[in-house]
Amino acid sequence: MKLVNLVSQVFFLLVLVFFLIYFLTGYGSAFEADQYCHSYLSSFENVSSNYGCDHDTETHQWILYESNENKEPAKVIKKFRYKFL
């Protein structure tokens, strides 16, 4: 019985830590994440048309990326995750 109790307490603690990390690290809304993405983008010295911010609705984040003209995949510079619950 003590082993089952210990395992359940550890499981509960892990779930609690996961939710605390999730709710304390993300931006409050998609709008806020968008603002931070574009603000970060404007801090670059050489802003060209190769840089941009894009909204990924599946992962609930804004992505700052750099694309190139060689038909290669874009390079992700930074992700701005927001809370969706």
MINU-141072 format. One record per atom (N, C-alpha, C): residue number from 1; residue in one letter; atom name; x, y, z. Coordinates in pm, whole numbers. Layout:
! MINU-141072
<r><num>NUM</num><residu>a</residu><atome>CA</atome><east>X</east><north>Y</north><up>Z</up></r>
...
//
This chain:
! MINU-141072
<r><num>1</num><residu>m</residu><atome>N</atome><east>81</east><north>-120</north><up>0</up></r>
<r><num>1</num><residu>m</residu><atome>CA</atome><east>0</east><north>0</north><up>0</up></r>
<r><num>1</num><residu>m</residu><atome>C</atome><east>85</east><north>126</north><up>0</up></r>
<r><num>2</num><residu>k</residu><atome>N</atome><east>195</east><north>123</north><up>75</up></r>
<r><num>2</num><residu>k</residu><atome>CA</atome><east>279</east><north>242</north><up>81</up></r>
<r><num>2</num><residu>k</residu><atome>C</atome><east>343</east><north>270</north><up>-54</up></r>
<r><num>3</num><residu>l</residu><atome>N</atome><east>374</east><north>165</north><up>-130</up></r>
<r><num>3</num><residu>l</residu><atome>CA</atome><east>435</east><north>183</north><up>-261</up></r>
<r><num>3</num><residu>l</residu><atome>C</atome><east>336</east><north>248</north><up>-359</up></r>
<r><num>4</num><residu>v</residu><atome>N</atome><east>211</east><north>204</north><up>-356</up></r>
<r><num>4</num><residu>v</residu><atome>CA</atome><east>108</east><north>262</north><up>-442</up></r>
<r><num>4</num><residu>v</residu><atome>C</atome><east>85</east><north>408</north><up>-406</up></r>
<r><num>5</num><residu>n</residu><atome>N</atome><east>85</east><north>438</north><up>-278</up></r>
<r><num>5</num><residu>n</residu><atome>CA</atome><east>67</east><north>576</north><up>-232</up></r>
<r><num>5</num><residu>n</residu><atome>C</atome><east>183</east><north>663</north><up>-278</up></r>
<r><num>6</num><residu>l</residu><atome>N</atome><east>305</east><north>612</north><up>-268</up></r>
<r><num>6</num><residu>l</residu><atome>CA</atome><east>423</east><north>686</north><up>-311</up></r>
<r><num>6</num><residu>l</residu><atome>C</atome><east>421</east><north>712</north><up>-461</up></r>
<r><num>7</num><residu>v</residu><atome>N</atome><east>385</east><north>611</north><up>-538</up></r>
<r><num>7</num><residu>v</residu><atome>CA</atome><east>379</east><north>627</north><up>-683</up></r>
<r><num>7</num><residu>v</residu><atome>C</atome><east>273</east><north>728</north><up>-722</up></r>
<r><num>8</num><residu>s</residu><atome>N</atome><east>159</east><north>725</north><up>-659</up></r>
<r><num>8</num><residu>s</residu><atome>CA</atome><east>53</east><north>821</north><up>-692</up></r>
<r><num>8</num><residu>s</residu><atome>C</atome><east>93</east><north>963</north><up>-654</up></r>
<r><num>9</num><residu>q</residu><atome>N</atome><east>165</east><north>980</north><up>-545</up></r>
<r><num>9</num><residu>q</residu><atome>CA</atome><east>210</east><north>1113</north><up>-505</up></r>
<r><num>9</num><residu>q</residu><atome>C</atome><east>315</east><north>1167</north><up>-603</up></r>
<r><num>10</num><residu>v</residu><atome>N</atome><east>406</east><north>1080</north><up>-647</up></r>
<r><num>10</num><residu>v</residu><atome>CA</atome><east>507</east><north>1123</north><up>-744</up></r>
<r><num>10</num><residu>v</residu><atome>C</atome><east>440</east><north>1160</north><up>-876</up></r>
<r><num>11</num><residu>f</residu><atome>N</atome><east>342</east><north>1080</north><up>-920</up></r>
<r><num>11</num><residu>f</residu><atome>CA</atome><east>269</east><north>1110</north><up>-1043</up></r>
<r><num>11</num><residu>f</residu><atome>C</atome><east>197</east><north>1243</north><up>-1032</up></r>
<r><num>12</num><residu>f</residu><atome>N</atome><east>130</east><north>1267</north><up>-921</up></r>
<r><num>12</num><residu>f</residu><atome>CA</atome><east>59</east><north>1393</north><up>-899</up></r>
<r><num>12</num><residu>f</residu><atome>C</atome><east>156</east><north>1511</north><up>-899</up></r>
<r><num>13</num><residu>l</residu><atome>N</atome><east>272</east><north>1493</north><up>-838</up></r>
<r><num>13</num><residu>l</residu><atome>CA</atome><east>372</east><north>1599</north><up>-834</up></r>
<r><num>13</num><residu>l</residu><atome>C</atome><east>425</east><north>1630</north><up>-974</up></r>
<r><num>14</num><residu>l</residu><atome>N</atome><east>448</east><north>1529</north><up>-1056</up></r>
<r><num>14</num><residu>l</residu><atome>CA</atome><east>494</east><north>1552</north><up>-1192</up></r>
<r><num>14</num><residu>l</residu><atome>C</atome><east>390</east><north>1625</north><up>-1276</up></r>
<r><num>15</num><residu>v</residu><atome>N</atome><east>264</east><north>1589</north><up>-1263</up></r>
<r><num>15</num><residu>v</residu><atome>CA</atome><east>157</east><north>1657</north><up>-1334</up></r>
<r><num>15</num><residu>v</residu><atome>C</atome><east>146</east><north>1802</north><up>-1289</up></r>
<r><num>16</num><residu>l</residu><atome>N</atome><east>157</east><north>1825</north><up>-1161</up></r>
<r><num>16</num><residu>l</residu><atome>CA</atome><east>152</east><north>1961</north><up>-1108</up></r>
<r><num>16</num><residu>l</residu><atome>C</atome><east>268</east><north>2046</north><up>-1159</up></r>
<r><num>17</num><residu>v</residu><atome>N</atome><east>388</east><north>1991</north><up>-1162</up></r>
<r><num>17</num><residu>v</residu><atome>CA</atome><east>504</east><north>2064</north><up>-1212</up></r>
<r><num>17</num><residu>v</residu><atome>C</atome><east>487</east><north>2095</north><up>-1361</up></r>
<r><num>18</num><residu>f</residu><atome>N</atome><east>435</east><north>2000</north><up>-1439</up></r>
<r><num>18</num><residu>f</residu><atome>CA</atome><east>411</east><north>2023</north><up>-1581</up></r>
<r><num>18</num><residu>f</residu><atome>C</atome><east>314</east><north>2139</north><up>-1602</up></r>
<r><num>19</num><residu>f</residu><atome>N</atome><east>203</east><north>2140</north><up>-1532</up></r>
<r><num>19</num><residu>f</residu><atome>CA</atome><east>106</east><north>2248</north><up>-1548</up></r>
<r><num>19</num><residu>f</residu><atome>C</atome><east>161</east><north>2383</north><up>-1502</up></r>
<r><num>20</num><residu>l</residu><atome>N</atome><east>240</east><north>2384</north><up>-1396</up></r>
<r><num>20</num><residu>l</residu><atome>CA</atome><east>300</east><north>2510</north><up>-1350</up></r>
<r><num>20</num><residu>l</residu><atome>C</atome><east>397</east><north>2564</north><up>-1455</up></r>
<r><num>21</num><residu>i</residu><atome>N</atome><east>479</east><north>2478</north><up>-1511</up></r>
<r><num>21</num><residu>i</residu><atome>CA</atome><east>573</east><north>2522</north><up>-1614</up></r>
<r><num>21</num><residu>i</residu><atome>C</atome><east>496</east><north>2574</north><up>-1734</up></r>
<r><num>22</num><residu>y</residu><atome>N</atome><east>393</east><north>2503</north><up>-1775</up></r>
<r><num>22</num><residu>y</residu><atome>CA</atome><east>316</east><north>2542</north><up>-1892</up></r>
<r><num>22</num><residu>y</residu><atome>C</atome><east>250</east><north>2679</north><up>-1874</up></r>
<r><num>23</num><residu>f</residu><atome>N</atome><east>185</east><north>2699</north><up>-1760</up></r>
<r><num>23</num><residu>f</residu><atome>CA</atome><east>110</east><north>2822</north><up>-1739</up></r>
<r><num>23</num><residu>f</residu><atome>C</atome><east>198</east><north>2940</north><up>-1701</up></r>
<r><num>24</num><residu>l</residu><atome>N</atome><east>318</east><north>2918</north><up>-1654</up></r>
<r><num>24</num><residu>l</residu><atome>CA</atome><east>404</east><north>3029</north><up>-1614</up></r>
<r><num>24</num><residu>l</residu><atome>C</atome><east>504</east><north>3070</north><up>-1721</up></r>
<r><num>25</num><residu>t</residu><atome>N</atome><east>521</east><north>2990</north><up>-1828</up></r>
<r><num>25</num><residu>t</residu><atome>CA</atome><east>623</east><north>3023</north><up>-1927</up></r>
<r><num>25</num><residu>t</residu><atome>C</atome><east>569</east><north>3076</north><up>-2058</up></r>
<r><num>26</num><residu>g</residu><atome>N</atome><east>444</east><north>3055</north><up>-2090</up></r>
<r><num>26</num><residu>g</residu><atome>CA</atome><east>390</east><north>3100</north><up>-2218</up></r>
<r><num>26</num><residu>g</residu><atome>C</atome><east>335</east><north>3242</north><up>-2210</up></r>
<r><num>27</num><residu>y</residu><atome>N</atome><east>318</east><north>3301</north><up>-2329</up></r>
<r><num>27</num><residu>y</residu><atome>CA</atome><east>255</east><north>3433</north><up>-2335</up></r>
<r><num>27</num><residu>y</residu><atome>C</atome><east>106</east><north>3419</north><up>-2310</up></r>
<r><num>28</num><residu>g</residu><atome>N</atome><east>43</east><north>3526</north><up>-2267</up></r>
<r><num>28</num><residu>g</residu><atome>CA</atome><east>-96</east><north>3521</north><up>-2227</up></r>
<r><num>28</num><residu>g</residu><atome>C</atome><east>-195</east><north>3499</north><up>-2340</up></r>
<r><num>29</num><residu>s</residu><atome>N</atome><east>-162</east><north>3545</north><up>-2461</up></r>
<r><num>29</num><residu>s</residu><atome>CA</atome><east>-255</east><north>3533</north><up>-2573</up></r>
<r><num>29</num><residu>s</residu><atome>C</atome><east>-176</east><north>3530</north><up>-2704</up></r>
<r><num>30</num><residu>a</residu><atome>N</atome><east>-246</east><north>3496</north><up>-2812</up></r>
<r><num>30</num><residu>a</residu><atome>CA</atome><east>-184</east><north>3495</north><up>-2944</up></r>
<r><num>30</num><residu>a</residu><atome>C</atome><east>-143</east><north>3637</north><up>-2984</up></r>
<r><num>31</num><residu>f</residu><atome>N</atome><east>-223</east><north>3735</north><up>-2948</up></r>
<r><num>31</num><residu>f</residu><atome>CA</atome><east>-190</east><north>3874</north><up>-2979</up></r>
<r><num>31</num><residu>f</residu><atome>C</atome><east>-60</east><north>3916</north><up>-2912</up></r>
<r><num>32</num><residu>e</residu><atome>N</atome><east>-44</east><north>3880</north><up>-2784</up></r>
<r><num>32</num><residu>e</residu><atome>CA</atome><east>77</east><north>3914</north><up>-2711</up></r>
<r><num>32</num><residu>e</residu><atome>C</atome><east>200</east><north>3846</north><up>-2773</up></r>
<r><num>33</num><residu>a</residu><atome>N</atome><east>187</east><north>3719</north><up>-2810</up></r>
<r><num>33</num><residu>a</residu><atome>CA</atome><east>298</east><north>3648</north><up>-2874</up></r>
<r><num>33</num><residu>a</residu><atome>C</atome><east>331</east><north>3711</north><up>-3009</up></r>
<r><num>34</num><residu>d</residu><atome>N</atome><east>230</east><north>3753</north><up>-3083</up></r>
<r><num>34</num><residu>d</residu><atome>CA</atome><east>251</east><north>3820</north><up>-3212</up></r>
<r><num>34</num><residu>d</residu><atome>C</atome><east>327</east><north>3951</north><up>-3192</up></r>
<r><num>35</num><residu>q</residu><atome>N</atome><east>290</east><north>4028</north><up>-3093</up></r>
<r><num>35</num><residu>q</residu><atome>CA</atome><east>358</east><north>4155</north><up>-3066</up></r>
<r><num>35</num><residu>q</residu><atome>C</atome><east>505</east><north>4133</north><up>-3031</up></r>
<r><num>36</num><residu>y</residu><atome>N</atome><east>533</east><north>4032</north><up>-2949</up></r>
<r><num>36</num><residu>y</residu><atome>CA</atome><east>671</east><north>4003</north><up>-2913</up></r>
<r><num>36</num><residu>y</residu><atome>C</atome><east>751</east><north>3954</north><up>-3033</up></r>
<r><num>37</num><residu>c</residu><atome>N</atome><east>689</east><north>3876</north><up>-3120</up></r>
<r><num>37</num><residu>c</residu><atome>CA</atome><east>758</east><north>3827</north><up>-3240</up></r>
<r><num>37</num><residu>c</residu><atome>C</atome><east>796</east><north>3944</north><up>-3331</up></r>
<r><num>38</num><residu>h</residu><atome>N</atome><east>702</east><north>4034</north><up>-3357</up></r>
<r><num>38</num><residu>h</residu><atome>CA</atome><east>732</east><north>4147</north><up>-3445</up></r>
<r><num>38</num><residu>h</residu><atome>C</atome><east>827</east><north>4247</north><up>-3378</up></r>
<r><num>39</num><residu>s</residu><atome>N</atome><east>820</east><north>4259</north><up>-3247</up></r>
<r><num>39</num><residu>s</residu><atome>CA</atome><east>914</east><north>4345</north><up>-3177</up></r>
<r><num>39</num><residu>s</residu><atome>C</atome><east>1056</east><north>4289</north><up>-3185</up></r>
<r><num>40</num><residu>y</residu><atome>N</atome><east>1069</east><north>4159</north><up>-3168</up></r>
<r><num>40</num><residu>y</residu><atome>CA</atome><east>1199</east><north>4093</north><up>-3180</up></r>
<r><num>40</num><residu>y</residu><atome>C</atome><east>1251</east><north>4106</north><up>-3322</up></r>
<r><num>41</num><residu>l</residu><atome>N</atome><east>1163</east><north>4093</north><up>-3420</up></r>
<r><num>41</num><residu>l</residu><atome>CA</atome><east>1200</east><north>4107</north><up>-3561</up></r>
<r><num>41</num><residu>l</residu><atome>C</atome><east>1252</east><north>4247</north><up>-3591</up></r>
<r><num>42</num><residu>s</residu><atome>N</atome><east>1189</east><north>4348</north><up>-3534</up></r>
<r><num>42</num><residu>s</residu><atome>CA</atome><east>1231</east><north>4486</north><up>-3562</up></r>
<r><num>42</num><residu>s</residu><atome>C</atome><east>1364</east><north>4521</north><up>-3494</up></r>
<r><num>43</num><residu>s</residu><atome>N</atome><east>1409</east><north>4439</north><up>-3401</up></r>
<r><num>43</num><residu>s</residu><atome>CA</atome><east>1537</east><north>4466</north><up>-3335</up></r>
<r><num>43</num><residu>s</residu><atome>C</atome><east>1657</east><north>4424</north><up>-3420</up></r>
<r><num>44</num><residu>f</residu><atome>N</atome><east>1634</east><north>4349</north><up>-3529</up></r>
<r><num>44</num><residu>f</residu><atome>CA</atome><east>1743</east><north>4312</north><up>-3619</up></r>
<r><num>44</num><residu>f</residu><atome>C</atome><east>1790</east><north>4435</north><up>-3696</up></r>
<r><num>45</num><residu>e</residu><atome>N</atome><east>1921</east><north>4443</north><up>-3721</up></r>
<r><num>45</num><residu>e</residu><atome>CA</atome><east>1974</east><north>4558</north><up>-3794</up></r>
<r><num>45</num><residu>e</residu><atome>C</atome><east>1942</east><north>4550</north><up>-3942</up></r>
<r><num>46</num><residu>n</residu><atome>N</atome><east>1957</east><north>4435</north><up>-4003</up></r>
<r><num>46</num><residu>n</residu><atome>CA</atome><east>1933</east><north>4419</north><up>-4145</up></r>
<r><num>46</num><residu>n</residu><atome>C</atome><east>1804</east><north>4341</north><up>-4166</up></r>
<r><num>47</num><residu>v</residu><atome>N</atome><east>1693</east><north>4408</north><up>-4155</up></r>
<r><num>47</num><residu>v</residu><atome>CA</atome><east>1564</east><north>4342</north><up>-4175</up></r>
<r><num>47</num><residu>v</residu><atome>C</atome><east>1534</east><north>4342</north><up>-4324</up></r>
<r><num>48</num><residu>s</residu><atome>N</atome><east>1528</east><north>4223</north><up>-4381</up></r>
<r><num>48</num><residu>s</residu><atome>CA</atome><east>1497</east><north>4210</north><up>-4523</up></r>
<r><num>48</num><residu>s</residu><atome>C</atome><east>1367</east><north>4133</north><up>-4537</up></r>
<r><num>49</num><residu>s</residu><atome>N</atome><east>1328</east><north>4110</north><up>-4660</up></r>
<r><num>49</num><residu>s</residu><atome>CA</atome><east>1204</east><north>4035</north><up>-4683</up></r>
<r><num>49</num><residu>s</residu><atome>C</atome><east>1222</east><north>3887</north><up>-4655</up></r>
<r><num>50</num><residu>n</residu><atome>N</atome><east>1344</east><north>3845</north><up>-4622</up></r>
<r><num>50</num><residu>n</residu><atome>CA</atome><east>1367</east><north>3704</north><up>-4590</up></r>
<r><num>50</num><residu>n</residu><atome>C</atome><east>1324</east><north>3668</north><up>-4449</up></r>
<r><num>51</num><residu>y</residu><atome>N</atome><east>1303</east><north>3766</north><up>-4364</up></r>
<r><num>51</num><residu>y</residu><atome>CA</atome><east>1260</east><north>3741</north><up>-4226</up></r>
<r><num>51</num><residu>y</residu><atome>C</atome><east>1110</east><north>3762</north><up>-4214</up></r>
<r><num>52</num><residu>g</residu><atome>N</atome><east>1048</east><north>3687</north><up>-4123</up></r>
<r><num>52</num><residu>g</residu><atome>CA</atome><east>906</east><north>3707</north><up>-4102</up></r>
<r><num>52</num><residu>g</residu><atome>C</atome><east>856</east><north>3635</north><up>-3979</up></r>
<r><num>53</num><residu>c</residu><atome>N</atome><east>735</east><north>3667</north><up>-3940</up></r>
<r><num>53</num><residu>c</residu><atome>CA</atome><east>666</east><north>3601</north><up>-3829</up></r>
<r><num>53</num><residu>c</residu><atome>C</atome><east>544</east><north>3530</north><up>-3886</up></r>
<r><num>54</num><residu>d</residu><atome>N</atome><east>522</east><north>3408</north><up>-3841</up></r>
<r><num>54</num><residu>d</residu><atome>CA</atome><east>410</east><north>3331</north><up>-3891</up></r>
<r><num>54</num><residu>d</residu><atome>C</atome><east>341</east><north>3263</north><up>-3773</up></r>
<r><num>55</num><residu>h</residu><atome>N</atome><east>210</east><north>3253</north><up>-3783</up></r>
<r><num>55</num><residu>h</residu><atome>CA</atome><east>129</east><north>3193</north><up>-3678</up></r>
<r><num>55</num><residu>h</residu><atome>C</atome><east>106</east><north>3046</north><up>-3707</up></r>
<r><num>56</num><residu>d</residu><atome>N</atome><east>143</east><north>2960</north><up>-3615</up></r>
<r><num>56</num><residu>d</residu><atome>CA</atome><east>119</east><north>2816</north><up>-3627</up></r>
<r><num>56</num><residu>d</residu><atome>C</atome><east>5</east><north>2780</north><up>-3533</up></r>
<r><num>57</num><residu>t</residu><atome>N</atome><east>-113</east><north>2755</north><up>-3589</up></r>
<r><num>57</num><residu>t</residu><atome>CA</atome><east>-231</east><north>2729</north><up>-3506</up></r>
<r><num>57</num><residu>t</residu><atome>C</atome><east>-231</east><north>2591</north><up>-3444</up></r>
<r><num>58</num><residu>e</residu><atome>N</atome><east>-159</east><north>2496</north><up>-3502</up></r>
<r><num>58</num><residu>e</residu><atome>CA</atome><east>-157</east><north>2361</north><up>-3446</up></r>
<r><num>58</num><residu>e</residu><atome>C</atome><east>-77</east><north>2354</north><up>-3317</up></r>
<r><num>59</num><residu>t</residu><atome>N</atome><east>33</east><north>2428</north><up>-3310</up></r>
<r><num>59</num><residu>t</residu><atome>CA</atome><east>118</east><north>2424</north><up>-3191</up></r>
<r><num>59</num><residu>t</residu><atome>C</atome><east>99</east><north>2547</north><up>-3102</up></r>
<r><num>60</num><residu>h</residu><atome>N</atome><east>9</east><north>2637</north><up>-3140</up></r>
<r><num>60</num><residu>h</residu><atome>CA</atome><east>-23</east><north>2757</north><up>-3062</up></r>
<r><num>60</num><residu>h</residu><atome>C</atome><east>101</east><north>2840</north><up>-3033</up></r>
<r><num>61</num><residu>q</residu><atome>N</atome><east>165</east><north>2884</north><up>-3142</up></r>
<r><num>61</num><residu>q</residu><atome>CA</atome><east>283</east><north>2967</north><up>-3126</up></r>
<r><num>61</num><residu>q</residu><atome>C</atome><east>305</east><north>3053</north><up>-3250</up></r>
<r><num>62</num><residu>w</residu><atome>N</atome><east>376</east><north>3162</north><up>-3230</up></r>
<r><num>62</num><residu>w</residu><atome>CA</atome><east>423</east><north>3245</north><up>-3340</up></r>
<r><num>62</num><residu>w</residu><atome>C</atome><east>568</east><north>3208</north><up>-3362</up></r>
<r><num>63</num><residu>i</residu><atome>N</atome><east>609</east><north>3201</north><up>-3488</up></r>
<r><num>63</num><residu>i</residu><atome>CA</atome><east>743</east><north>3156</north><up>-3521</up></r>
<r><num>63</num><residu>i</residu><atome>C</atome><east>813</east><north>3266</north><up>-3600</up></r>
<r><num>64</num><residu>l</residu><atome>N</atome><east>929</east><north>3307</north><up>-3552</up></r>
<r><num>64</num><residu>l</residu><atome>CA</atome><east>1015</east><north>3400</north><up>-3624</up></r>
<r><num>64</num><residu>l</residu><atome>C</atome><east>1109</east><north>3317</north><up>-3710</up></r>
<r><num>65</num><residu>y</residu><atome>N</atome><east>1110</east><north>3342</north><up>-3840</up></r>
<r><num>65</num><residu>y</residu><atome>CA</atome><east>1187</east><north>3257</north><up>-3930</up></r>
<r><num>65</num><residu>y</residu><atome>C</atome><east>1267</east><north>3341</north><up>-4030</up></r>
<r><num>66</num><residu>e</residu><atome>N</atome><east>1364</east><north>3274</north><up>-4090</up></r>
<r><num>66</num><residu>e</residu><atome>CA</atome><east>1442</east><north>3333</north><up>-4199</up></r>
<r><num>66</num><residu>e</residu><atome>C</atome><east>1433</east><north>3237</north><up>-4317</up></r>
<r><num>67</num><residu>s</residu><atome>N</atome><east>1382</east><north>3285</north><up>-4427</up></r>
<r><num>67</num><residu>s</residu><atome>CA</atome><east>1373</east><north>3201</north><up>-4547</up></r>
<r><num>67</num><residu>s</residu><atome>C</atome><east>1483</east><north>3242</north><up>-4644</up></r>
<r><num>68</num><residu>n</residu><atome>N</atome><east>1512</east><north>3151</north><up>-4734</up></r>
<r><num>68</num><residu>n</residu><atome>CA</atome><east>1611</east><north>3183</north><up>-4837</up></r>
<r><num>68</num><residu>n</residu><atome>C</atome><east>1551</east><north>3154</north><up>-4974</up></r>
<r><num>69</num><residu>e</residu><atome>N</atome><east>1618</east><north>3197</north><up>-5076</up></r>
<r><num>69</num><residu>e</residu><atome>CA</atome><east>1564</east><north>3187</north><up>-5211</up></r>
<r><num>69</num><residu>e</residu><atome>C</atome><east>1605</east><north>3059</north><up>-5283</up></r>
<r><num>70</num><residu>n</residu><atome>N</atome><east>1672</east><north>2967</north><up>-5214</up></r>
<r><num>70</num><residu>n</residu><atome>CA</atome><east>1722</east><north>2845</north><up>-5276</up></r>
<r><num>70</num><residu>n</residu><atome>C</atome><east>1625</east><north>2729</north><up>-5265</up></r>
<r><num>71</num><residu>k</residu><atome>N</atome><east>1500</east><north>2757</north><up>-5234</up></r>
<r><num>71</num><residu>k</residu><atome>CA</atome><east>1396</east><north>2656</north><up>-5215</up></r>
<r><num>71</num><residu>k</residu><atome>C</atome><east>1430</east><north>2556</north><up>-5104</up></r>
<r><num>72</num><residu>e</residu><atome>N</atome><east>1508</east><north>2599</north><up>-5008</up></r>
<r><num>72</num><residu>e</residu><atome>CA</atome><east>1539</east><north>2519</north><up>-4890</up></r>
<r><num>72</num><residu>e</residu><atome>C</atome><east>1440</east><north>2555</north><up>-4779</up></r>
<r><num>73</num><residu>p</residu><atome>N</atome><east>1423</east><north>2467</north><up>-4681</up></r>
<r><num>73</num><residu>p</residu><atome>CA</atome><east>1332</east><north>2501</north><up>-4571</up></r>
<r><num>73</num><residu>p</residu><atome>C</atome><east>1378</east><north>2625</north><up>-4494</up></r>
<r><num>74</num><residu>a</residu><atome>N</atome><east>1282</east><north>2696</north><up>-4442</up></r>
<r><num>74</num><residu>a</residu><atome>CA</atome><east>1313</east><north>2816</north><up>-4364</up></r>
<r><num>74</num><residu>a</residu><atome>C</atome><east>1382</east><north>2779</north><up>-4234</up></r>
<r><num>75</num><residu>k</residu><atome>N</atome><east>1465</east><north>2869</north><up>-4185</up></r>
<r><num>75</num><residu>k</residu><atome>CA</atome><east>1536</east><north>2849</north><up>-4058</up></r>
<r><num>75</num><residu>k</residu><atome>C</atome><east>1455</east><north>2917</north><up>-3947</up></r>
<r><num>76</num><residu>v</residu><atome>N</atome><east>1419</east><north>2840</north><up>-3845</up></r>
<r><num>76</num><residu>v</residu><atome>CA</atome><east>1344</east><north>2895</north><up>-3732</up></r>
<r><num>76</num><residu>v</residu><atome>C</atome><east>1442</east><north>2965</north><up>-3639</up></r>
<r><num>77</num><residu>i</residu><atome>N</atome><east>1415</east><north>3091</north><up>-3611</up></r>
<r><num>77</num><residu>i</residu><atome>CA</atome><east>1503</east><north>3169</north><up>-3524</up></r>
<r><num>77</num><residu>i</residu><atome>C</atome><east>1454</east><north>3164</north><up>-3380</up></r>
<r><num>78</num><residu>k</residu><atome>N</atome><east>1325</east><north>3185</north><up>-3361</up></r>
<r><num>78</num><residu>k</residu><atome>CA</atome><east>1270</east><north>3185</north><up>-3224</up></r>
<r><num>78</num><residu>k</residu><atome>C</atome><east>1121</east><north>3151</north><up>-3230</up></r>
<r><num>79</num><residu>k</residu><atome>N</atome><east>1074</east><north>3084</north><up>-3125</up></r>
<r><num>79</num><residu>k</residu><atome>CA</atome><east>931</east><north>3049</north><up>-3114</up></r>
<r><num>79</num><residu>k</residu><atome>C</atome><east>873</east><north>3124</north><up>-2994</up></r>
<r><num>80</num><residu>f</residu><atome>N</atome><east>750</east><north>3171</north><up>-3014</up></r>
<r><num>80</num><residu>f</residu><atome>CA</atome><east>677</east><north>3245</north><up>-2910</up></r>
<r><num>80</num><residu>f</residu><atome>C</atome><east>549</east><north>3168</north><up>-2880</up></r>
<r><num>81</num><residu>r</residu><atome>N</atome><east>552</east><north>3080</north><up>-2781</up></r>
<r><num>81</num><residu>r</residu><atome>CA</atome><east>438</east><north>2997</north><up>-2747</up></r>
<r><num>81</num><residu>r</residu><atome>C</atome><east>340</east><north>3075</north><up>-2660</up></r>
<r><num>82</num><residu>y</residu><atome>N</atome><east>213</east><north>3056</north><up>-2686</up></r>
<r><num>82</num><residu>y</residu><atome>CA</atome><east>111</east><north>3121</north><up>-2603</up></r>
<r><num>82</num><residu>y</residu><atome>C</atome><east>15</east><north>3017</north><up>-2547</up></r>
<r><num>83</num><residu>k</residu><atome>N</atome><east>-50</east><north>3055</north><up>-2439</up></r>
<r><num>83</num><residu>k</residu><atome>CA</atome><east>-146</east><north>2965</north><up>-2372</up></r>
<r><num>83</num><residu>k</residu><atome>C</atome><east>-279</east><north>2970</north><up>-2446</up></r>
<r><num>84</num><residu>f</residu><atome>N</atome><east>-339</east><north>2856</north><up>-2463</up></r>
<r><num>84</num><residu>f</residu><atome>CA</atome><east>-465</east><north>2852</north><up>-2536</up></r>
<r><num>84</num><residu>f</residu><atome>C</atome><east>-580</east><north>2799</north><up>-2453</up></r>
<r><num>85</num><residu>l</residu><atome>N</atome><east>-560</east><north>2775</north><up>-2328</up></r>
<r><num>85</num><residu>l</residu><atome>CA</atome><east>-670</east><north>2728</north><up>-2242</up></r>
<r><num>85</num><residu>l</residu><atome>C</atome><east>-727</east><north>2841</north><up>-2161</up></r>
//
